Amino acid sequence: VNIRSQVCLAPFVTLRLGGEAENFAEATTVADLAQIATVAHQGDASLTVLGWGSNVLPSDDGVPGLVVRNITRGLTIDDQGDVVADSGIALQDLFLQTVQLGWGGLEYAVGIPGSLGGALVSNAGAYRSSISEFISELEMVIDGERRWVPPAYMQFSYRDSILRQVPTPKAIVLRVRFRLPRTDPWSSYQEAREYQRQRISKQPPSPSAGSFFKNVTDRDVANSLSTLPPTLKEKGIIPAGFLIESVGLKGFRLGGVGWGQKHANFMLNLERGTARQVAELAEITKEKVLQAHGVRLESEVLYLGRW
Ligand SMILES: Cc1cc2nc3c(=O)[nH]c(=O)nc-3n(C[C@H](O)[C@H](O)[C@H](O)COP(=O)(O)OP(=O)(O)OC[C@H]3O[C@@H](n4cnc5c(N)ncnc54)[C@H](O)[C@@H]3O)c2cc1C
């Protein structure tokens, strides 16, 4: 594995901003990824695995230690629907390759522009489904030891898993085994196409990291919001975008970054924005929402490096 020092991370993250990785490598095979993690876990150096960089905010001051870009792409599918995927595979490819052979369940994932590994960390999902479904086991390196673990290890919940805990555990995902349900490929393609259509109408073309804050679940607050749609009130769910709009920040700009006009919870890099500006706008927004509604917004996007 070739390790380079002081590599700018902006080209490797969808927000297209941020500083340099102190050390940077690319892992093309699971064996390389496992070896890097084992060595890093046994020493003191910090290790950050980067997938497609679609859910991270790397600090302008850089990321210490080793950043490994995971470009493993392997996938095996047997005739019982037993699927073993490398963690670097794009969710889109995972969906397309499994559905071609008549295995479904991943239709919702087609428009999520990330890797399987990154999806697991935040239990990525859409349209009432999430990546934690259909997993039978995961191969990981945990504290320097390579082994298969049951999905319970991950402690999945809404946009959360054990890998988001602070301090971050010494654990990375190498491969995932799924047991997928049978599907008629044509109807799965149709379903995925309909989801894509809905996304395209809502999502802006500028660089972003998708939804910035997590949606909030709080029945009392939901009931206090007179303009919240009744279906959301019933469930006690308040979309983060609704809260951003309610404090007058929809479309608000700060330097080169700003909230989306269509989708208020998308933080956009509009014109040579910086990670500091993103963090500052996020703080201003959290403060305003806390004052107006007594709700603490929690970021879905993960901050990397020195802050
Ligand atoms: C336009 C757009 C739309 C989006 N839509 C959605 C959506 O509908 N639903 C949704 O849930 N998300 C959405 N996202 C967010 C994002 O795409 C997902 O969270 C995605 O799964 C992240 O994967 P990634 O490979 O890009 O992760 P990265 O951003 O590269 O990494 C995310 C985190 O995971 C860690 N990590 C990555 N790989 C591993 C590994 N193998 N082992 C251990 N840790 C690892 C990283 O260190 C980092 O902390 C969207 C993003 C964009 C830009």
The ligand as an SDF file (V2000), in Angstrom:
LIG
                    3D

 53 58  0  0  0  0  0  0  0  0999 V2000
  -26.8950   14.1060   -2.5190 C   0  0  0  0  0  0  0  0  0  0  0  0
  -26.8510   13.2210   -1.2950 C   0  0  0  0  0  0  0  0  0  0  0  0
  -27.9710   12.4810   -0.9480 C   0  0  0  0  0  0  0  0  0  0  0  0
  -27.9630   11.6700    0.1980 C   0  0  0  0  0  0  0  0  0  0  0  0
  -29.0870   10.9580    0.5170 N   0  0  0  0  0  0  0  0  0  0  0  0
  -29.0900   10.1840    1.6240 C   0  0  0  0  0  0  0  0  0  0  0  0
  -30.2620    9.4450    1.9900 C   0  0  0  0  0  0  0  0  0  0  0  0
  -31.2790    9.4650    1.3290 O   0  0  0  0  0  0  0  0  0  0  0  0
  -30.2040    8.6940    3.1280 N   0  0  0  0  0  0  0  0  0  0  0  0
  -29.0870    8.6210    3.9080 C   0  0  0  0  0  0  0  0  0  0  0  0
  -29.1170    7.9140    4.9160 O   0  0  0  0  0  0  0  0  0  0  0  0
  -27.9650    9.2950    3.5850 N   0  0  0  0  0  0  0  0  0  0  0  0
  -27.9370   10.0760    2.4640 C   0  0  0  0  0  0  0  0  0  0  0  0
  -26.7970   10.7670    2.1370 N   0  0  0  0  0  0  0  0  0  0  0  0
  -25.6160   10.6940    3.0120 C   0  0  0  0  0  0  0  0  0  0  0  0
  -24.5790    9.6330    2.5850 C   0  0  0  0  0  0  0  0  0  0  0  0
  -24.6320    9.4220    1.1820 O   0  0  0  0  0  0  0  0  0  0  0  0
  -24.7420    8.2950    3.2920 C   0  0  0  0  0  0  0  0  0  0  0  0
  -24.6300    8.4460    4.6760 O   0  0  0  0  0  0  0  0  0  0  0  0
  -23.6830    7.3010    2.7750 C   0  0  0  0  0  0  0  0  0  0  0  0
  -24.0620    6.0040    3.0650 O   0  0  0  0  0  0  0  0  0  0  0  0
  -22.2920    7.5580    3.3290 C   0  0  0  0  0  0  0  0  0  0  0  0
  -21.3760    6.6860    2.6990 O   0  0  0  0  0  0  0  0  0  0  0  0
  -19.9160    7.1640    2.3100 P   0  0  0  0  0  0  0  0  0  0  0  0
  -19.2060    6.0130    1.7240 O   0  0  0  0  0  0  0  0  0  0  0  0
  -19.9650    8.3920    1.4650 O   0  0  0  0  0  0  0  0  0  0  0  0
  -19.3410    7.4990    3.7500 O   0  0  0  0  0  0  0  0  0  0  0  0
  -18.2160    8.5680    4.1130 P   0  0  0  0  0  0  0  0  0  0  0  0
  -18.7930    9.9410    4.0480 O   0  0  0  0  0  0  0  0  0  0  0  0
  -16.9870    8.3090    3.3320 O   0  0  0  0  0  0  0  0  0  0  0  0
  -17.9450    8.1680    5.6320 O   0  0  0  0  0  0  0  0  0  0  0  0
  -18.9400    8.3710    6.6010 C   0  0  0  0  0  0  0  0  0  0  0  0
  -18.4190    7.8710    7.9500 C   0  0  0  0  0  0  0  0  0  0  0  0
  -18.2780    6.4600    7.8990 O   0  0  0  0  0  0  0  0  0  0  0  0
  -16.9390    6.0720    8.2210 C   0  0  0  0  0  0  0  0  0  0  0  0
  -16.6610    4.8920    7.3930 N   0  0  0  0  0  0  0  0  0  0  0  0
  -16.7530    4.8120    6.0430 C   0  0  0  0  0  0  0  0  0  0  0  0
  -16.4780    3.5720    5.6300 N   0  0  0  0  0  0  0  0  0  0  0  0
  -16.2200    2.8380    6.7540 C   0  0  0  0  0  0  0  0  0  0  0  0
  -15.8500    1.4710    6.9760 C   0  0  0  0  0  0  0  0  0  0  0  0
  -15.7080    0.6030    5.9790 N   0  0  0  0  0  0  0  0  0  0  0  0
  -15.6710    1.0790    8.2590 N   0  0  0  0  0  0  0  0  0  0  0  0
  -15.8190    1.9430    9.2800 C   0  0  0  0  0  0  0  0  0  0  0  0
  -16.1400    3.2440    9.1280 N   0  0  0  0  0  0  0  0  0  0  0  0
  -16.3390    3.6810    7.8670 C   0  0  0  0  0  0  0  0  0  0  0  0
  -16.1110    7.2970    7.9170 C   0  0  0  0  0  0  0  0  0  0  0  0
  -14.9120    7.2940    8.6550 O   0  0  0  0  0  0  0  0  0  0  0  0
  -17.0340    8.4130    8.3220 C   0  0  0  0  0  0  0  0  0  0  0  0
  -16.9930    8.6020    9.7180 O   0  0  0  0  0  0  0  0  0  0  0  0
  -26.7790   11.5850    0.9960 C   0  0  0  0  0  0  0  0  0  0  0  0
  -25.6440   12.3090    0.6160 C   0  0  0  0  0  0  0  0  0  0  0  0
  -25.6660   13.1240   -0.5140 C   0  0  0  0  0  0  0  0  0  0  0  0
  -24.4330   13.8750   -0.9040 C   0  0  0  0  0  0  0  0  0  0  0  0
  1  2  1  0
  2  3  1  0
  2 52  2  0
  3  4  2  0
  4  5  1  0
  4 50  1  0
  5  6  2  0
  6  7  1  0
  6 13  1  0
  7  8  2  0
  7  9  1  0
  9 10  1  0
 10 11  2  0
 10 12  1  0
 12 13  2  0
 13 14  1  0
 14 15  1  0
 14 50  1  0
 15 16  1  0
 16 17  1  0
 16 18  1  0
 18 19  1  0
 18 20  1  0
 20 21  1  0
 20 22  1  0
 22 23  1  0
 23 24  1  0
 24 25  2  0
 24 26  1  0
 24 27  1  0
 27 28  1  0
 28 29  2  0
 28 30  1  0
 28 31  1  0
 31 32  1  0
 32 33  1  0
 33 34  1  0
 33 48  1  0
 34 35  1  0
 35 36  1  0
 35 46  1  0
 36 37  1  0
 36 45  1  0
 37 38  2  0
 38 39  1  0
 39 40  1  0
 39 45  2  0
 40 41  1  0
 40 42  2  0
 42 43  1  0
 43 44  2  0
 44 45  1  0
 46 47  1  0
 46 48  1  0
 48 49  1  0
 50 51  2  0
 51 52  1  0
 52 53  1  0
M  END
$$$$
